[in-house]
């Protein structure tokens, strides 16, 4: 038991250390990205100057926007498309967001009893999801899929809440990755069109992105009601 506790603390400490490194090293770039949301030229030139080494920077930015939950996800995804095109940009974006979810999920689950009161209170203020509500669902992963599917919905709270449930990490991450695919490809395609000067196409893609967002938000309550009505089923497996 003591050995297991030591391993849990070590794993959590490693994850928290990685989170701290991401925050310290990428926070200045994140501030610049937020300040230049309408004109990302300087940020693009900065990342492109690193060549292949710019990939870890974008991975870190994507992970950081999950950890601190105030960096606009769509802006970072568009930036990935601007720098690395549709396919590589989407892959980098999805991988970075999944990485951020892993860091938060594992760190919080390993030290659940230490952080649970704080995050339970934080999740309760949000009102949309809670560990108790998720635990009663037959398919809890649909909630994670739903939140990451809809563009422009802040989803940084999701890993903090799901880490307090019994869902396994692979099952949770699969739902997150699946939900990310549509909006991420739209954003990276928009970035790629902008980088190549195809502004008419970029405007059309931006309009589609906005329309999808508005429609999803209009039907958000109905979709949530449908998902939360699917109660019962066997308990989820606990994973780290």
C-alpha positions in Angstrom: 0.0 0.0 0.0 2.8 2.4 0.9 4.7 1.5 -2.3 1.5 2.2 -4.3 1.1 5.6 -2.6 4.7 6.5 -3.4 4.2 5.6 -7.0 1.0 7.6 -7.2 2.6 10.7 -5.6 5.6 10.3 -8.0 3.4 10.1 -11.1 1.3 13.0 -10.0 4.4 15.1 -9.2 5.8 14.3 -12.6 2.6 15.4 -14.3 2.4 18.6 -12.2 6.0 19.3 -13.1 5.2 19.0 -16.8 2.2 21.2 -16.4 4.4 23.8 -14.6 7.0 23.7 -17.4 4.3 24.3 -20.0 2.8 27.2 -18.1 6.1 28.9 -17.4 7.6 28.5 -20.9 4.5 29.0 -23.0 2.5 31.6 -21.1 4.3 34.5 -22.8 3.5 33.1 -26.2 -0.1 32.4 -25.1 -0.5 36.0 -24.1 0.8 37.2 -27.5 -1.6 34.8 -29.2 -4.6 36.1 -27.3 -3.5 39.7 -27.9 -3.1 39.1 -31.7 -6.2 36.9 -32.3 -7.1 39.0 -35.3 -3.6 39.0 -36.7 -1.5 36.0 -35.9 1.3 36.9 -38.4 4.0 37.5 -35.7 3.1 34.3 -33.9 3.2 32.3 -37.1 6.7 33.8 -38.1 7.9 33.0 -34.6 6.9 29.3 -34.8 7.9 28.9 -38.4 11.4 30.2 -37.5 11.9 27.0 -35.4 11.1 24.7 -38.4 10.3 21.2 -37.2 11.0 22.3 -33.6 7.9 24.5 -33.8 5.8 21.3 -33.6 6.5 20.9 -29.8 5.6 24.5 -29.3 2.2 24.1 -30.9 1.7 20.8 -29.0 2.5 22.6 -25.8 0.1 25.5 -26.7 -2.7 23.0 -27.3 -2.0 21.2 -24.1 -1.8 24.5 -22.2 -5.2 25.7 -23.4 -6.7 22.6 -21.7 -4.7 23.1 -18.5 -5.4 26.8 -17.9 -8.8 26.9 -19.9 -8.6 30.6 -21.1 -6.6 30.3 -24.3 -9.0 30.2 -27.3 -8.8 26.7 -28.8 -10.0 27.8 -32.2 -7.2 30.4 -32.5 -4.5 27.8 -31.7 -6.1 25.3 -34.2 -6.1 28.0 -36.9 -2.5 28.7 -36.1 -1.6 25.1 -36.5 -3.2 25.2 -40.0 -1.4 28.4 -40.9 2.0 26.8 -39.9 1.7 23.2 -41.0 -1.4 22.8 -43.2 -4.6 21.0 -42.9 -3.5 17.4 -42.1 -0.4 18.0 -40.1 -2.0 20.9 -38.3 -5.0 18.9 -37.3 -2.8 16.0 -36.1 -0.7 18.4 -34.0 -3.8 20.1 -32.6 -5.6 16.9 -31.6 -2.4 15.3 -30.2 -1.7 18.5 -28.1 -5.3 18.6 -26.7 -5.2 14.9 -25.9 -1.8 15.5 -24.2 -3.3 18.3 -22.1 -6.2 16.0 -21.1 -3.8 13.2 -20.1 -1.7 15.6 -17.9 -4.7 16.9 -16.1 -6.6 13.6 -15.8 -3.6 11.6 -14.5 -2.4 14.3 -12.1 -5.8 14.9 -10.6 -6.7 11.2 -10.3 -3.5 10.3 -8.7 -4.0 13.0 -6.0 -7.8 12.9 -6.1 -8.3 13.3 -2.4 -6.0 16.3 -2.2 -7.6 18.3 -5.1 -11.1 16.9 -5.2 -12.8 19.5 -2.9 -11.5 22.4 -4.9 -12.5 21.0 -8.3 -15.8 19.7 -7.1 -16.7 23.3 -6.0 -15.4 24.7 -9.3 -17.4 22.2 -11.4 -20.5 22.8 -9.3 -20.4 26.5 -10.2 -20.4 25.6 -13.9 -23.7 23.8 -13.5 -23.5 21.8 -16.8 -21.6 18.7 -15.7 -20.6 17.2 -12.4 -18.9 13.9 -11.3 -22.2 12.7 -9.7 -24.2 13.3 -12.9 -21.6 11.6 -15.1 -21.4 8.6 -12.8 -25.1 8.0 -13.3 -24.9 7.8 -17.1 -24.9 4.7 -19.1 -22.5 6.2 -21.7 -20.6 8.9 -19.8 -18.1 9.3 -22.6 -20.8 10.9 -24.7 -20.6 14.0 -22.5 -16.9 14.3 -23.2 -17.5 13.7 -26.9 -20.3 16.4 -26.9 -18.2 19.1 -25.2 -15.2 18.6 -27.5 -17.4 18.3 -30.6 -19.0 21.7 -30.4 -16.6 24.6 -31.5 -16.0 27.5 -29.2 -17.4 25.8 -26.1 -14.7 26.1 -23.3 -13.9 22.5 -22.5 -11.0 23.0 -20.1 -13.2 21.9 -17.1 -14.0 18.5 -18.7 -10.8 16.5 -17.7 -11.0 18.0 -14.2 -14.6 16.6 -13.8 -14.0 13.3 -15.5 -10.9 12.5 -13.4 -13.2 12.4 -10.4 -15.4 9.6 -12.0 -14.6 5.9 -12.6 -14.3 6.1 -16.4 -11.1 4.6 -17.8 -8.5 7.0 -19.3 -8.5 5.2 -22.7 -12.2 5.4 -23.0 -12.3 9.0 -22.1 -9.4 9.9 -24.5 -11.1 8.1 -27.4 -14.3 10.2 -26.9 -12.2 13.4 -26.7 -10.3 12.6 -29.9 -13.4 11.6 -31.8 -15.2 14.8 -30.7 -12.2 17.0 -31.8 -12.0 15.8 -35.4 -14.7 17.9 -37.2 -14.0 21.3 -35.6 -10.2 20.8 -35.7 -10.2 20.1 -39.4 -12.4 23.1 -40.1 -10.0 25.3 -38.1 -6.8 24.0 -39.7 -8.4 24.1 -43.2 -9.3 27.8 -42.5 -5.7 28.4 -41.4 -4.3 26.7 -44.5 -6.5 28.7 -46.8 -5.4 32.0 -45.1 -1.7 31.0 -45.4 -2.1 30.4 -49.1 -4.0 33.7 -49.7 -7.3 32.0 -50.6 -9.4 34.5 -48.7 -12.7 33.8 -50.4 -12.5 30.1 -49.4 -11.4 31.1 -45.9 -14.5 33.3 -45.5 -16.7 30.5 -46.6 -15.1 28.1 -44.2 -15.3 30.7 -41.4 -19.0 31.1 -42.2 -19.6 27.3 -42.1 -17.7 27.1 -38.8 -19.8 29.9 -37.3 -23.0 28.3 -38.6 -22.1 24.9 -37.1 -21.3 26.6 -33.8 -24.6 28.6 -33.7 -26.7 25.5 -34.6 -24.9 23.4 -32.0 -25.4 26.0 -29.3 -29.1 26.3 -30.2 -29.6 22.5 -29.8 -27.2 22.2 -26.9 -29.8 21.8 -24.2 -31.7 19.2 -26.1 -28.6 17.2 -26.8 -27.5 17.4 -23.2 -31.0 16.3 -22.1 -30.9 13.3 -24.5 -27.5 12.2 -23.2 -28.3 12.6 -19.6 -31.5 10.6 -20.0 -29.4 7.5 -20.8 -28.9 6.4 -17.2 -28.0 3.1 -15.7 -25.7 0.4 -17.0 -22.6 -1.2 -15.5 -20.1 0.9 -13.5 -17.2 2.3 -15.5 -13.7 0.9 -15.1 -11.3 3.0 -13.1 -8.2 3.9 -15.1 -5.3 6.2 -14.5 
